[in-house]
Amino acid sequence: MVLDVGAWDNSMTINTPGQSGNPESPHYRDLFPKWVKGQYVPLVYSRQAVEAATETVITLTPAP
């Protein structure tokens, strides 16, 4: 993880083997090739950057 405290949206990270802990998810192993090559992915913080990078939104609703 490389944090840019002067411009948070410039921060970078890598999580191997992937972002998901679910073996059925396409994101379970997707970061491994980047990790092997010493590459990083963006770690965005601002609402604008997060919304621009969002692929999926999951809405959790409590049971009645």
C-alpha positions as CSV (number, residue, x, y, z in Angstrom):
1,M,0.0,0.0,0.0
2,V,1.3,3.4,-1.0
3,L,-0.6,6.3,0.4
4,D,-0.4,9.9,-0.9
5,V,-1.6,11.9,2.1
6,G,-1.5,15.1,0.0
7,A,-3.8,13.7,-2.7
8,W,-5.6,10.6,-1.3
9,D,-6.9,9.6,-4.7
10,N,-3.4,9.0,-6.0
11,S,-2.9,6.2,-3.4
12,M,-2.2,2.7,-4.7
13,T,-2.5,-0.8,-3.2
14,I,-2.4,-4.5,-4.0
15,N,-4.1,-7.4,-2.3
16,T,-3.1,-10.9,-3.3
17,P,-4.6,-13.1,-4.6
18,G,-7.6,-10.8,-5.1
19,Q,-10.1,-8.5,-3.4
20,S,-12.7,-11.2,-2.7
21,G,-12.5,-14.0,-0.1
22,N,-15.2,-15.9,-2.1
23,P,-13.6,-18.6,-4.4
24,E,-16.6,-18.3,-6.7
25,S,-16.1,-14.5,-7.3
26,P,-14.3,-13.2,-10.4
27,H,-12.3,-11.0,-8.0
28,Y,-11.0,-14.0,-5.9
29,R,-7.7,-14.3,-8.0
30,D,-7.8,-11.2,-10.2
31,L,-5.0,-9.3,-8.5
32,F,-2.5,-12.1,-8.4
33,P,-1.0,-11.4,-11.9
34,K,-0.4,-7.7,-10.9
35,W,1.1,-8.7,-7.5
36,V,3.6,-11.1,-9.2
37,K,4.8,-8.2,-11.5
38,G,5.0,-5.7,-8.5
39,Q,2.1,-3.7,-9.9
40,Y,-0.6,-1.8,-7.9
41,V,-4.2,-0.8,-8.4
42,P,-5.7,2.6,-7.4
43,L,-7.0,3.0,-3.9
44,V,-9.5,5.9,-4.2
45,Y,-10.9,7.9,-1.4
46,S,-13.1,10.8,-2.6
47,R,-16.7,10.2,-3.3
48,Q,-16.2,11.3,-6.9
49,A,-13.3,8.9,-7.5
50,V,-15.1,6.0,-5.7
51,E,-18.3,6.6,-7.8
52,A,-16.2,6.7,-11.0
53,A,-14.5,3.4,-10.1
54,T,-17.6,1.6,-8.9
55,E,-18.4,-1.6,-10.8
56,T,-21.2,-3.0,-8.6
57,V,-23.4,-1.7,-5.8
58,I,-24.8,-4.1,-3.3
59,T,-27.6,-2.8,-1.1
60,L,-27.9,-4.7,2.3
61,T,-31.3,-4.5,3.9
62,P,-31.9,-5.8,7.5
63,A,-34.5,-8.5,8.0
64,P,-37.7,-7.3,9.6
